[in-house]
Amino acid sequence: MRILICPDKFAGTLTAPDVAAAVADGWRSVSDDDHLDTLPLADGGPGMLDALEAALGGRRVDVPVTDPLGRAITAQSLYVGDTAYIESAQACGLHLLEPAERDPLRAGSFGLGMLIAYAVEAGMRRIVVGLGGSATNDAGAGMLVPLGYTALDERGVPLPPGGAALVHCARLEGGPRLRGVELVAATDVDNPLCGITGASAVFGPQKGADDDAVQVLDHALSRFGAVLERDVAGGTPVASTPGAGAAGGLGAALFALGARREAGTELVSRTVGLGEAMDECDLVVTGEGSFDHQSLRGKLVSGVAAQAQERGLPCVVVAGRVTVGRREMLAMGVTRGLSLVEHFGNTEDAMSRPAEGLRALGARLARQWRRS
């Protein structure tokens, strides 16, 4: 058999290359005469650089930036030819903060703007920004500062970082410093900037916002979105554009700067040659940390399963946990789902021993498919 192993990362535990390697090791322990192709994937969020570097090579570039609370850190971009691939989470990711520090009311995206500005100055002609995993909810107000814009209140005073301060935004002053660079916003979420399906309501609680904070942030982003459309986007209604709410509203600011949106899974899959790899295989094994209801709405696993289904290929999902029902799996093209929580019998071991568990699941799959 020819097996294609093409997972996403397991957030907080393993990178996508690590997941693919563990499943492959487990399979080989049972059957070493099958041909295994590993193709790590990502949806535009954390792990995008790992997946693209594994397929394209390129060079990692260290960039001095600030984290969501303004502290100096070093982030990385991947430069391939004249294209820069950037993960928003490298500069403003939730993983950069301790749980007690998470506060989207004051977390800012200035560091992401520094990453983009550095790529512009380095002569990149195309910049792909993967959106996901952010600790911020400032609609890109911080990101815009290194790119030429400053958010001001009615008195002309620059606003402090964070989403809450945007309720006082009266205008954005300045102009873009992008030198004609093509911008691409890579995201699989289609949320608008505001409202019940917007950045604050859907993603704010994951970043530390309680019910009151969600209301404050949604009101602030509504005001800022109107200013963004007037002063940066030239009247284009970017706040309602699908994907504007991605990564705490970073999508809206990127769209205002002229970025076009691409589905992260599709962009990465096309770039690394997923379709061609599927054309040559008999079984697809993909995976992610949590195979849940969000997986049904455009996450990486659903994209992989759809492509497998088009080709009539069986598709198995390995995950940290699985909460999707059998009927939903079959409808999206997934033959079966296997979870580390089920394998170990508890969440603690699934989180602390994921590579061991994935090797066991890989071996289990090999035995099952050899019999079939």
Secondary structure, DSSP 8 states (H G I E B T S, - for coil): -EEEE----BTTTB-HHHHHHHHHHHHHHH-SSSEEEE-----SSTTHHHHHHHHH--EEEEEEEE-TTS-EEEEEEEEETTEEEEEHHHHHBGGGS-GGG--TTT---HHHHHHHHHHHHTT-SEEEEE--SBS--STTHHHHTTTTEEEE-TTS-B--SSSGGGGG--EEEE----TT-EEEEE-S----SSSTTSHHHHHGGGGT--HHHHHHHHHHHHHHHHHHHHHTSTT--GGGSTTTTHHHHHHHHHHHTT-EEE-HHHHHHHHHTHHHHHHT-SEEEEEEEEESGGGGTT-HHHHHHHHHHHTT--EEEEEEEE---HHHHHHHT-SEEEEHHHHHSSHHHHHH-HHHHHHHHHHHHHHHHHH-
